[in-house]
């Protein structure tokens, strides 16, 4: 490989990527929290427990695994993206896609609520955060078949 970076740059790159990912998750959490600030003491406790579980069970292990793998590299010039192995890149891409998908679905549910196509039983979703689990799907009055001409009839 003609172009490459040394081990120290790989470690700095990995740290930068994780800081950016963590800051983005923190931003999403703060925006969600500001939209619904009820029960803030419970939310602080819940966030602390979730953070500690993720740190101890996932992120600390990943840190040691990738740091050791980078330090064992023998080449002087490494691919700038080799701070993750293939499995970690797949996990990262999957997590990003799932996060985008879940937030997008929630926005769609919110728009369907506004249009009157979906009724969320319990609290209404705000388009940010988690939607309620149970939905009742109903067509608005303007789309009811009994009030419209049947498009499948043969003109009889």
Sine and cosine of phi, psi and omega as CSV:
sin_phi,cos_phi,sin_psi,cos_psi,sin_omega,cos_omega
0.00,0.00,0.79,-0.62,-0.02,-1.00
-0.97,0.24,-0.69,0.72,-0.02,-1.00
-0.98,-0.22,0.66,-0.75,0.02,-1.00
-0.15,-0.99,0.10,-1.00,0.00,-1.00
-0.80,-0.61,0.36,-0.93,0.00,-1.00
-1.00,0.10,0.03,-1.00,-0.08,-1.00
-0.89,0.45,-0.61,0.79,-0.02,-1.00
-0.90,0.44,-0.66,0.75,0.03,-1.00
-0.91,0.41,-0.60,0.80,0.06,-1.00
-0.88,0.48,-0.68,0.73,0.02,-1.00
-0.91,0.42,-0.66,0.75,0.04,-1.00
-0.91,0.42,-0.66,0.75,0.03,-1.00
-0.89,0.45,-0.70,0.71,0.02,-1.00
-0.87,0.49,-0.70,0.71,0.03,-1.00
-0.88,0.47,-0.66,0.76,0.01,-1.00
-0.90,0.43,-0.69,0.73,0.02,-1.00
-0.87,0.49,-0.70,0.71,-0.01,-1.00
-0.93,0.36,-0.56,0.83,0.07,-1.00
-0.91,0.41,-0.68,0.73,0.02,-1.00
-0.90,0.44,-0.70,0.72,0.02,-1.00
-0.89,0.46,-0.70,0.71,0.01,-1.00
-0.91,0.42,-0.65,0.76,0.03,-1.00
-0.90,0.43,-0.61,0.79,0.02,-1.00
-0.92,0.40,-0.67,0.74,0.04,-1.00
-0.91,0.42,-0.65,0.76,0.05,-1.00
-0.88,0.47,-0.67,0.74,0.02,-1.00
-0.88,0.48,-0.71,0.70,0.02,-1.00
-0.88,0.48,-0.68,0.73,0.01,-1.00
-0.89,0.45,-0.68,0.74,-0.01,-1.00
-0.92,0.40,-0.68,0.74,0.03,-1.00
-0.88,0.48,-0.69,0.72,0.02,-1.00
-0.90,0.44,-0.66,0.75,-0.01,-1.00
-0.91,0.41,-0.65,0.76,-0.01,-1.00
-0.92,0.39,-0.47,0.88,0.02,-1.00
-0.96,0.28,-0.39,0.92,0.02,-1.00
-0.55,-0.83,1.00,-0.04,-0.13,-0.99
-0.99,-0.11,0.29,0.96,0.05,-1.00
-0.96,0.29,0.60,-0.80,0.05,-1.00
0.92,0.40,0.68,0.73,-0.11,-0.99
-0.90,0.44,-0.54,0.84,0.02,-1.00
-0.91,0.42,-0.68,0.74,0.04,-1.00
-0.89,0.45,-0.66,0.75,-0.02,-1.00
-0.91,0.41,-0.61,0.80,0.04,-1.00
-0.90,0.43,-0.70,0.71,0.03,-1.00
-0.89,0.46,-0.70,0.72,0.01,-1.00
-0.89,0.46,-0.71,0.71,0.00,-1.00
-0.90,0.44,-0.63,0.78,0.01,-1.00
-0.91,0.42,-0.70,0.72,0.01,-1.00
-0.90,0.44,-0.71,0.70,0.01,-1.00
-0.89,0.46,-0.68,0.73,0.02,-1.00
-0.87,0.49,-0.74,0.67,-0.03,-1.00
-0.90,0.44,-0.65,0.76,0.04,-1.00
-0.89,0.46,-0.73,0.68,0.01,-1.00
-0.90,0.44,-0.65,0.76,-0.02,-1.00
-0.90,0.43,-0.76,0.65,-0.08,-1.00
-0.95,0.33,-0.68,0.73,-0.12,-0.99
-1.00,0.05,-0.43,0.90,-0.11,-0.99
-0.85,-0.53,-0.89,0.46,-0.20,-0.98
-0.93,0.37,-0.60,0.80,0.01,-1.00
-0.90,0.44,-0.67,0.74,0.04,-1.00
-0.91,0.42,-0.67,0.74,0.02,-1.00
-0.89,0.46,-0.65,0.76,0.01,-1.00
-0.85,0.52,-0.77,0.63,-0.01,-1.00
-0.91,0.42,-0.65,0.76,-0.04,-1.00
-0.88,0.47,-0.75,0.66,-0.07,-1.00
-0.96,0.27,-0.57,0.82,0.04,-1.00
-0.89,0.45,-0.71,0.70,0.02,-1.00
-0.91,0.43,-0.64,0.77,0.01,-1.00
-0.90,0.43,-0.66,0.75,0.02,-1.00
-0.92,0.39,-0.67,0.75,-0.01,-1.00
-0.91,0.41,-0.45,0.89,0.02,-1.00
-0.99,0.16,-0.18,0.98,-0.01,-1.00
-0.88,0.48,0.67,-0.74,-0.06,-1.00
-0.99,-0.13,-0.41,0.91,-0.05,-1.00
-0.95,0.31,0.53,-0.85,0.07,-1.00
-0.99,0.17,-0.58,0.81,-0.02,-1.00
-0.91,-0.41,0.90,-0.43,-0.04,-1.00
-0.91,-0.42,0.42,-0.91,0.08,-1.00
-0.86,0.52,0.71,-0.70,-0.03,-1.00
-0.88,0.48,-0.34,0.94,0.00,-1.00
-0.99,-0.11,0.10,0.99,-0.07,-1.00
-1.00,0.07,0.25,0.97,0.09,-1.00
-0.95,0.30,-0.30,0.95,0.15,-0.99
-0.92,-0.39,0.47,-0.88,0.19,-0.98
-1.00,0.04,0.08,-1.00,-0.08,-1.00
-0.87,0.50,-0.69,0.72,-0.01,-1.00
-0.86,0.51,-0.66,0.75,-0.01,-1.00
-0.93,0.37,-0.60,0.80,0.07,-1.00
-0.89,0.45,-0.65,0.76,0.02,-1.00
-0.90,0.44,-0.69,0.72,0.03,-1.00
-0.89,0.46,-0.70,0.72,0.00,-1.00
-0.88,0.47,-0.73,0.69,0.00,-1.00
-0.90,0.44,-0.67,0.75,0.03,-1.00
-0.88,0.48,-0.70,0.71,-0.01,-1.00
-0.90,0.43,-0.67,0.74,0.02,-1.00
-0.89,0.45,-0.73,0.69,0.00,-1.00
-0.89,0.46,-0.67,0.74,0.02,-1.00
-0.90,0.43,-0.65,0.76,0.03,-1.00
-0.88,0.47,-0.71,0.71,0.03,-1.00
-0.90,0.43,-0.68,0.73,-0.02,-1.00
-0.90,0.44,-0.72,0.70,-0.03,-1.00
-0.90,0.45,-0.69,0.72,0.02,-1.00
-0.92,0.40,-0.60,0.80,0.01,-1.00
-0.92,0.39,-0.68,0.74,0.03,-1.00
-0.88,0.48,-0.63,0.77,0.01,-1.00
-0.90,0.43,-0.61,0.79,0.05,-1.00
-0.92,0.40,-0.62,0.79,0.03,-1.00
-0.90,0.44,-0.69,0.72,0.02,-1.00
-0.87,0.49,-0.66,0.75,0.01,-1.00
-0.89,0.47,-0.67,0.74,0.02,-1.00
-0.93,0.36,-0.60,0.80,0.06,-1.00
-0.92,0.40,-0.56,0.83,0.08,-1.00
-0.89,0.46,-0.72,0.69,-0.01,-1.00
-0.88,0.47,-0.57,0.82,0.00,-1.00
-0.98,0.19,-0.20,0.98,0.00,-1.00
1.00,0.07,0.18,0.98,0.00,-1.00
-0.99,0.12,-0.44,0.90,-0.06,-1.00
-0.75,-0.66,0.68,-0.73,0.13,-0.99
-0.89,-0.45,0.82,-0.57,0.03,-1.00
-1.00,0.01,0.84,-0.54,-0.01,-1.00
-0.98,0.22,0.76,-0.65,-0.07,-1.00
0.99,-0.11,-0.69,-0.72,-0.01,-1.00
-0.98,0.17,0.45,-0.89,0.02,-1.00
-1.00,0.05,0.55,-0.84,0.05,-1.00
-0.98,0.20,0.42,-0.91,-0.02,-1.00
-0.95,-0.31,0.05,1.00,-0.04,-1.00
1.00,-0.01,-0.09,1.00,0.02,-1.00
-0.70,-0.71,0.59,-0.81,-0.02,-1.00
0.99,0.11,-0.35,-0.94,-0.05,-1.00
-1.00,0.03,0.73,-0.69,0.12,-0.99
-0.98,0.20,0.31,-0.95,0.09,-1.00
-0.90,0.44,0.39,-0.92,-0.13,-0.99
-0.99,0.17,-0.53,0.85,-0.14,-0.99
-0.96,-0.29,0.81,-0.59,0.02,-1.00
-0.83,-0.56,0.56,-0.83,0.12,-0.99
-0.93,-0.36,0.87,-0.49,-0.03,-1.00
-1.00,-0.07,0.81,-0.59,-0.01,-1.00
-0.61,-0.79,0.66,-0.75,0.08,-1.00
-0.97,0.24,0.63,-0.78,0.09,-1.00
-0.91,0.41,0.33,-0.94,-0.06,-1.00
-0.83,0.56,-0.56,0.83,-0.05,-1.00
-0.95,0.32,-0.20,0.98,-0.03,-1.00
-0.92,-0.38,0.23,0.97,-0.03,-1.00
-0.96,0.29,0.70,-0.72,-0.05,-1.00
-0.92,0.40,-0.57,0.82,-0.07,-1.00
-0.94,0.35,-0.30,0.96,0.02,-1.00
-0.98,-0.19,-0.12,0.99,-0.04,-1.00
-0.94,-0.33,0.30,-0.95,0.12,-0.99
-0.96,0.27,0.70,-0.71,-0.04,-1.00
-0.95,0.31,0.89,-0.46,-0.03,-1.00
-0.96,0.29,-0.22,0.98,-0.05,-1.00
-0.99,-0.13,-0.05,1.00,0.01,-1.00
-0.97,0.24,0.39,-0.92,-0.07,-1.00
-1.00,-0.07,0.31,0.95,0.01,-1.00
0.98,0.22,0.48,0.88,-0.04,-1.00
-0.98,0.22,0.00,0.00,0.00,0.00
